[in-house]
């Protein structure tokens, strides 16, 4: 099982390295949305889900040990919360990111007249506000 765990970790490192290269401008942003990378990402996520299920079965084969399960769940939830808080705080303090967001918002307002979200454009026609799936389908169908 250790070789599979090692391969899974290596896969995550490779994927996130590619994501970081793309995010920081060292690789094309489209790279992470290419078909091979999407397939790799889905296979990676699927393998993690599968291995998590196998691990759960092996750990609780004779019945769920709820105390251990809750302890592990609490650790994972706490780690996720810490990562989320740190990432959110870093994002709020990133003045370059704030400038890019403001510039994008201003461009949307000046060039496209977007002053609210959601705003959709279909064949150049602007639709403001949330559309139900049926309304969105009708708009798209009318423009095909």
C-alpha positions, -999 to +999 in steps of 0.1 A: +000+000+000+030+023+006+038+025-031+003+036-040+003+062-013+037+074-027+023+075-062-007+094-051+014+120-032+037+123-062+006+129-085-007+156-062+028+173-062+030+172-100-005+185-104-001+214-080+034+222-094+017+226-128-011+247-112+015+270-095+035+274-127+003+285-144-009+307-116+024+326-113+026+331-151+055+306-158+031+285-180+001+292-200-031+295-179-048+273-205-024+244-196-044+234-165-076+233-185-062+211-213-079+177-218-049+156-206-045+177-174-082+175-167-082+137-172-051+135-149-068+156-122-100+136-123-080+103-122-060+116-093-091+128-074-109+095-082-079+074-069-079+094-037-116+088-032-111+051-039-081+047-016-099+067+011-128+042+009-105+012+009-087+027+039-120+033+057-130-003+051-097-017+063-097+005+094-133-003+103-138-038+088-153-052+120-175-022+127-170+015+128-149+027+157-168+059+162-144+075+187-114+071+164-135+082+135-146+114+152-110+121+164-097+118+128-126+138+114-119+166+140-082+167+130-090+169+093-116+196+098-093+216+120-065+214+095-089+224+067-101+254+087-066+265+095-056+263+058-088+282+048-082+309+073-045+314+064-054+314+026-083+338+031-062+362+052-033+361+027-058+368-001-072+398+018-037+412+023-025+407-013-026+443-027-016+431-062-045+407-063-068+435-050-056+458-078-062+431-104-097+425-091-105+462-091-090+466-126-112+437-139-143+452-123-136+486-138-130+470-172-162+451-170-181+484-161-164+506-188-162+482-217-192+460-212-216+479-189-215+452-163-226+467-130-240+437-112-236+400-109-245+377-124-244+392-159-244+370-189-237+378-226-251+356-253-242+367-288-236+402-276-269+406-258-267+413-221-288+394-195-287+408-159-296+388-128-299+352-120-316+331-147-332+298-139-318+268-159-350+269-180-345+306-188-309+302-196-317+272-219-343+294-237-318+322-242-292+298-255-316+280-277-329+312-292-294+321-302-283+289-318 
